[in-house]
Amino acid sequence: MKLKVKNDGIVFGTNILDISVPKKLRERNPCGVDYIDAAFGGEGFTPSTISLFTGEPGAGKTTLMLTLANALTSQGYTCLFNTAEESLYQVKLTCERLELTSGFIAGQESYVPRLLKQCDMLRKKSGNKPFFLIVDSLQTLNDGKYGEENTNSQSAVRSLQMLTDYAKEHYINVICIGQVNKSGNMAGSQKLKHMVDAMLHLSIEKKDEDFKGLRVLETIKNRFGGAGWTFFLDLKKEGFNEVARVGSK
């Protein structure tokens, strides 16, 4: 699928050496959680990045993303955690259990055009702060092509395209939780994997006796940093603790 974002007037056929990259795209925004920053290349998030975070049911996807939202806000960034999976009351109770106190912004919107309007307002209020949008989950979003209530695999593709265009235009980061089916593959169209800049997967270790029951966070894809990292995390009532990691710098 084609990006609708214009490249600031760069003419087709321009010598690559003559292209000036915007200063904002050279920035890196670490969240302060070591294993998450390492999973995204070690230096933090690159502006305009679209990330897909998949995982099997019960692995702790929402817990990890709430931890990320809290960490980003504590770094002074603006973070909107948008959920269509749970009520905001449930999100608040989870935050209390995890003792997350930074006060990130929460919303509940599945209709992408309205969600992006909310992002517009929040970006204006936040000024020049780095802006992050976390979506739980991508499969619940609706782009509105066939009405607000029509959600299917293709609407997820179109919704991700809209989020991608928005992120590239406004230099924000978007992290989408993606659901997987019973066979362990991502639910819906496989195009989603190819549309994103980074992809992480969270699973529960079931085979290795030394790590059995631990959560396994893997960097599957990362256009702006190294992939191939594997992190073993212990999930307790109060959240995740890193036990071990495997990879190379």
HELIX and SHEET records of a PDB file:
HELIX    1   1 ILE A   16  ASP A   18  5                                   3    
HELIX    2   2 LYS A   23  ARG A   26  5                                   4    
HELIX    3   3 ASP A   34  ALA A   39  1                                   6    
HELIX    4   4 LYS A   61  SER A   74  1                                  14    
HELIX    5   5 LEU A   88  LEU A   98  1                                  11    
HELIX    6   6 VAL A  112  SER A  126  1                                  15    
HELIX    7   7 LEU A  138  THR A  140  5                                   3    
HELIX    8   8 SER A  153  HIS A  170  1                                  18    
HELIX    9   9 LYS A  191  MET A  195  1                                   5    
SHEET    1   A 9 ILE A 105  GLY A 107  0                                        
SHEET    2   A 9 THR A  78  THR A  83  1                                        
SHEET    3   A 9 PHE A 131  ASP A 136  1                                        
SHEET    4   A 9 ASN A 173  GLN A 179  1                                        
SHEET    5   A 9 ILE A  50  GLY A  55  1                                        
SHEET    6   A 9 ALA A 198  ILE A 204  1                                        
SHEET    7   A 9 ARG A 215  ASN A 222 -1                                        
SHEET    8   A 9 THR A 230  LYS A 236 -1                                        
SHEET    9   A 9 GLY A 239  VAL A 246 -1                                        
END                                                                             
